[in-house]
Amino acid sequence: MKLLIKNGHVIRWSTQQRVEQLENHHVLIEDNHVLNVTPTLPADFQPDETIDATNCAVIPGLINTHHHLYQSLTRCLKPVQNAKLFDWLLGLYEVWGRIDYEAVKLGSQISMAEMLLSGCTTTNDMFYVYPRESDVKAEAVIEGAAELGMRLHAGRGSMSLGRSQGGLPPDSVVQDEPAIVKDCERVIATFHDAKPYAMTRVDLMPCSPFSITFDLLKETRALAKQHQVLCHTHVAETEDENKFCLEKFGKRPADYMVAANWIGPDVSWAHCVCLNSEEIKLLADTKTAVAHCPSSNMLLGSGIPPVCEMLKANATVGLGVDGSSSNNGAHVLAEARQALLLQRVKNGADSFTTEDALRIATLGGARLLNRERELGNIAPGSAADIAIYDLNTIEFAGASAQDPLGALILCHSPRAKFVLVNGKLVVKYGQLATVYLQALVTKMNDLVKKKFR
Ligand SMILES: [Zn+2]
């Protein structure tokens, strides 16, 4: 199967990893990967399908490095709209205790649909709520992604430290540790695909220092090393978390992670709002990556993460929208804009550029997922994960004539016109091509009214 993206404004990374804007270029695709990007069409390339990208920006599919896909079930939940992290969690655990397989699949599909329409092609997901009375399994998310055609890093999450043991979540939503370890092994054995261009990988994602035990943290790390899968967790999201860790463990969250061997190029930490300069240096030295979630940090009043300092130290930073209960949106291009705006609030107008925003939304995410060779760029051998935006719209009027990259990041973020994942068109003319979205939306609103208010 050969596919041609014809005559687009291609924005991609050079071999020196600087942004390149290539006017009137063509992207040649064969099956699931890119063959070439060229200003002239080779006579021997006969496409089976052609997408006309005239007046369009063609960019690498965006990568979301932190999400809890099921949380669209509790998006905008009224009692916690104005709560900070720990109060917000305490208000939500009880409602999340009502989830089942079908609800998680539907909630996950809603989140993924929103991301695909924004131009995101790969998502990380930390699914960590397994209520004792529920039939829910990791498959709910994995099935949902396969039906939509989204590339997924499915995180087998976990919580084991219930309130009776000094943790934050109620005992009804935490699991016994042997059951968690057994299910992690089952999910890896059943679904993890280590091959290049894999559509499903399984990573291990225990939730946070305040909801799992130190023993489970260490055991999960050893399990991940044994199976060569990635590790991801929340670290230093708020000052409350720093205080909790200092009181309970006598350590700041970052030191607690180091003690559990949760550092290295196969490890990423979400948030990292409250890190000091020594901890930032540790991230860079150990190649431990960060998933930066600006909207969530703003909504919960968690603070401004030191992203400029992280980038200056050469740490790997990816972008995340976080769960829909703490963002209320899953528009990854809009999140890149948010990242730029938030850093500029703290560090000034010249501190964070449109190139920086695109970098964390593409290359940074690919590096965090240990998939730099295949994701995050449009170059020979890249996966055919591509987002195409119409530049001839009201959102971009005037701006796209100045600077298409500037328009994408600085103007109001639009839906993508076309999105390809692994060479397959999953968004066509701004609509999902794989499922009937309106039916999902109606089902979602009915379910939330019935069960999740
Ligand atoms: Zn999170």
Residues whose N, C-alpha, C, O or C-beta is under 5 A from the ligand:
A	BS01	ZN	D322
